[in-house]
Amino acid sequence: MELEGPADPAEIDVQLAVAAQQRLGETLLARSDDPDRSCGRCRFFLNPGHELAYCWHPAQRSLVDAAWVCRDFDEDRLDR
């Protein structure tokens, strides 16, 4: 099945991609080598048990992968 639409990204797509890359650089998100120190175990990970969820840390506020970690990791979960 072939999708119909423009062959190239629109200017807004390029702007959003650049903004997302800048945000990743600011938050230092990276795949975690330690499963105990990962977004999925952080207090700011909104939906524990999901692979992707919203991070509500004021410096982050974006969708994150449970296996990632950032400099704002806080293991003091409210539901533990």
N, CA, C and O of each residue as an XYZ file, in Angstrom:
320
protein
N       0.845     -1.179      0.000
C       0.000      0.000      0.000
C       0.889      1.240      0.000
O       1.760      1.386      0.858
N       0.677      2.096     -0.926
C       1.487      3.291     -1.074
C       0.745      4.495     -0.508
O      -0.426      4.714     -0.818
N       1.427      5.268      0.318
C       0.832      6.471      0.885
C       0.901      7.604     -0.116
O       1.925      7.807     -0.769
N      -0.168      8.328     -0.234
C      -0.168      9.488     -1.111
C       0.145     10.726     -0.292
O      -0.298     10.846      0.850
N       0.885     11.623     -0.853
C       1.244     12.842     -0.157
C       2.503     13.424     -0.755
O       2.996     12.932     -1.771
N       3.025     14.455     -0.144
C       4.224     15.097     -0.688
C       5.429     14.162     -0.630
O       5.548     13.337      0.277
N       6.313     14.302     -1.604
C       7.514     13.472     -1.675
C       8.566     13.907     -0.655
O       9.432     13.118     -0.275
N       8.490     15.151     -0.220
C       9.469     15.697      0.720
C       8.758     16.207      1.971
O       7.579     16.555      1.919
N       9.483     16.251      3.109
C       8.856     16.780      4.325
C       8.519     18.265      4.162
O       9.219     19.005      3.471
N       7.451     18.673      4.804
C       7.083     20.088      4.807
C       8.038     20.845      5.725
O       8.712     20.232      6.553
N       8.104     22.149      5.590
C       8.987     22.983      6.418
C       8.713     22.774      7.906
O       9.646     22.753      8.709
N       7.452     22.621      8.278
C       7.108     22.414      9.692
C       7.701     21.101     10.202
O       8.097     21.020     11.365
N       7.770     20.062      9.347
C       8.361     18.785      9.750
C       9.852     18.954     10.036
O      10.371     18.389     10.999
N      10.525     19.719      9.213
C      11.951     19.979      9.416
C      12.155     20.768     10.713
O      13.061     20.462     11.488
N      11.326     21.772     10.948
C      11.431     22.583     12.168
C      11.192     21.733     13.413
O      11.911     21.870     14.403
N      10.192     20.858     13.370
C       9.903     19.995     14.518
C      11.027     18.989     14.759
O      11.348     18.681     15.907
N      11.624     18.478     13.685
C      12.737     17.540     13.828
C      13.949     18.224     14.465
O      14.606     17.645     15.330
N      14.239     19.434     14.046
C      15.355     20.187     14.611
C      15.090     20.489     16.085
O      15.987     20.355     16.917
N      13.870     20.895     16.409
C      13.517     21.185     17.804
C      13.638     19.930     18.672
O      14.109     20.006     19.807
N      13.215     18.776     18.142
C      13.314     17.522     18.899
C      14.772     17.152     19.140
O      15.120     16.711     20.236
N      15.631     17.322     18.138
C      17.054     17.027     18.302
C      17.688     17.949     19.335
O      18.509     17.507     20.139
N      17.318     19.221     19.321
C      17.850     20.164     20.304
C      17.417     19.767     21.707
O      18.210     19.822     22.647
N      16.170     19.371     21.845
C      15.663     18.969     23.159
C      16.383     17.736     23.674
O      16.709     17.654     24.858
N      16.634     16.767     22.785
C      17.381     15.575     23.184
C      18.761     15.948     23.698
O      19.236     15.380     24.681
N      19.408     16.905     23.033
C      20.722     17.352     23.479
C      20.677     18.044     24.826
O      21.610     17.918     25.620
N      19.610     18.771     25.091
C      19.470     19.489     26.364
C      19.201     18.552     27.530
O      19.674     18.799     28.640
N      18.448     17.479     27.298
C      18.077     16.586     28.389
C      19.040     15.428     28.563
O      18.998     14.721     29.570
N      19.910     15.233     27.577
C      20.895     14.149     27.620
C      20.231     12.779     27.737
O      20.720     11.920     28.471
N      19.137     12.566     27.033
C      18.488     11.257     27.023
C      19.367     10.253     26.296
O      19.909     10.548     25.231
N      19.505      9.064     26.876
C      20.287      8.001     26.262
C      19.769      6.659     26.759
O      19.135      6.583     27.811
N      20.035      5.618     26.013
C      19.657      4.277     26.449
C      20.445      3.943     27.703
O      21.655      4.162     27.762
N      19.763      3.416     28.697
C      20.407      3.100     29.975
C      21.017      1.704     29.938
O      20.404      0.770     29.422
N      22.215      1.560     30.479
C      22.848      0.250     30.622
C      22.433     -0.417     31.932
O      22.692     -1.604     32.132
N      21.804      0.323     32.807
C      21.390     -0.170     34.124
C      19.870     -0.146     34.214
O      19.286      0.934     34.300
N      19.203     -1.316     34.196
C      17.736     -1.337     34.235
C      17.142     -0.705     35.496
O      15.979     -0.301     35.491
N      17.920     -0.615     36.570
C      17.429      0.021     37.783
C      17.513      1.543     37.701
O      16.904      2.250     38.505
N      18.257      2.031     36.746
C      18.404      3.475     36.537
C      17.929      3.782     35.118
O      18.732      3.997     34.210
N      16.624      3.799     34.951
C      16.041      4.037     33.633
C      14.743      4.818     33.808
O      14.157      4.844     34.890
N      14.311      5.445     32.733
C      13.093      6.263     32.784
C      11.907      5.482     33.344
O      11.098      6.033     34.091
N      11.801      4.219     32.994
C      10.676      3.412     33.470
C      10.633      3.258     34.979
O       9.593      2.897     35.529
N      11.733      3.522     35.655
C      11.797      3.421     37.117
C      11.887      4.786     37.790
O      12.064      4.881     39.005
N      11.763      5.836     36.992
C      11.865      7.197     37.516
C      10.503      7.691     38.015
O       9.467      7.304     37.475
N      10.502      8.527     39.022
C       9.244      9.049     39.574
C       8.480      9.906     38.580
O       7.272     10.088     38.730
N       9.156     10.435     37.569
C       8.512     11.318     36.599
C       7.947     10.576     35.389
O       7.345     11.205     34.520
N       8.125      9.259     35.310
C       7.598      8.442     34.225
C       6.123      8.186     34.531
O       5.798      7.475     35.482
N       5.238      8.763     33.732
C       3.819      8.819     34.077
C       3.121      7.462     34.122
O       2.239      7.266     34.958
N       3.483      6.526     33.257
C       2.783      5.246     33.196
C       3.740      4.073     33.372
O       4.120      3.443     32.386
N       4.140      3.765     34.609
C       5.038      2.628     34.839
C       4.445      1.355     34.237
O       3.233      1.143     34.276
N       5.303      0.526     33.688
C       4.862     -0.703     33.063
C       4.679     -0.586     31.559
O       4.560     -1.601     30.873
N       4.654      0.622     31.040
C       4.553      0.842     29.606
C       5.953      1.051     29.023
O       6.859      1.504     29.722
N       6.124      0.719     27.743
C       7.419      0.923     27.102
C       7.664      2.388     26.774
O       8.799      2.860     26.840
N       6.606      3.109     26.420
C       6.687      4.538     26.136
C       5.697      5.256     27.036
O       4.568      4.798     27.216
N       6.112      6.364     27.594
C       5.201      7.143     28.434
C       5.695      8.583     28.501
O       6.807      8.903     28.081
N       4.856      9.418     29.026
C       5.162     10.837     29.167
C       6.005     11.065     30.418
O       5.700     10.545     31.491
N       7.060     11.844     30.265
C       7.873     12.266     31.406
C       7.386     13.655     31.809
O       7.383     14.577     30.993
N       6.980     13.801     33.052
C       6.428     15.083     33.495
C       7.433     15.934     34.282
O       7.046     16.894     34.948
N       8.724     15.582     34.206
C       9.738     16.424     34.837
C       9.713     17.793     34.149
O       9.662     17.848     32.920
N       9.746     18.900     34.901
C       9.657     20.238     34.300
C      10.700     20.522     33.211
O      10.427     21.300     32.297
N      11.880     19.914     33.287
C      12.897     20.143     32.270
C      12.731     19.230     31.057
O      13.394     19.431     30.040
N      11.867     18.247     31.153
C      11.718     17.257     30.098
C      10.392     17.417     29.357
O      10.362     17.878     28.216
N       9.302     17.033     30.012
C       7.952     17.114     29.450
C       7.871     16.626     28.012
O       7.590     17.399     27.096
N       8.122     15.331     27.824
C       8.034     14.733     26.500
C       7.841     13.224     26.631
O       7.938     12.658     27.720
N       7.567     12.594     25.502
C       7.436     11.153     25.449
C       8.828     10.532     25.550
O       9.746     10.944     24.841
N       8.986      9.544     26.429
C      10.277      8.882     26.600
C      10.100      7.373     26.603
O       9.011      6.866     26.872
N      11.156      6.673     26.309
C      11.198      5.214     26.322
C      11.567      4.760     27.729
O      12.414      5.377     28.374
N      10.954      3.709     28.202
C      11.223      3.210     29.554
C      12.685      2.805     29.735
O      13.194      2.828     30.855
N      13.364      2.436     28.653
C      14.757      1.991     28.740
C      15.757      3.142     28.668
O      16.962      2.911     28.767
N      15.289      4.360     28.499
C      16.182      5.520     28.454
C      16.448      6.027     29.865
O      15.817      5.583     30.824
N      17.372      6.944     29.980
C      17.631      7.635     31.243
C      18.153      9.031     30.904
O      18.747      9.234     29.844
N      17.934      9.982     31.795
C      18.446     11.337     31.588
C      19.091     11.827     32.884
O      19.085     11.130     33.899
N      19.631     13.008     32.832
C      20.332     13.554     34.001
C      19.390     13.889     35.152
O      19.846     14.098     36.276
N      18.083     13.944     34.892
C      17.113     14.277     35.938
C      16.472     13.044     36.574
O      15.458     13.161     37.262
N      17.056     11.859     36.350
C      16.511     10.616     36.906
C      16.319     10.734     38.418
O      17.206     11.206     39.130
N      15.155     10.303     38.895
C      14.844     10.323     40.332
C      14.110      9.030     40.656
O      12.946      8.866     40.288
N      14.786      8.109     41.345
C      14.197      6.801     41.610
C      13.162      6.811     42.748
O      12.580      5.770     43.054
N      12.930      7.945     43.361
C      11.988      8.025     44.467
C      10.560      8.062     43.942
O       9.893      9.096     43.988
N      10.095      6.905     43.437
C       8.744      6.816     42.863
C       7.709      6.977     43.962
O       7.891      6.507     45.085
N       6.645      7.635     43.624
C       5.564      7.863     44.582
C       4.751      6.593     44.845
O       4.107      6.486     45.889
N       4.768      5.622     43.911
C       3.936      4.430     44.042
C       4.698      3.236     44.598
O       4.196      2.114     44.537
N       5.891      3.441     45.135
C       6.665      2.324     45.696
C       6.479      2.255     47.178
O       7.050      1.381     47.831
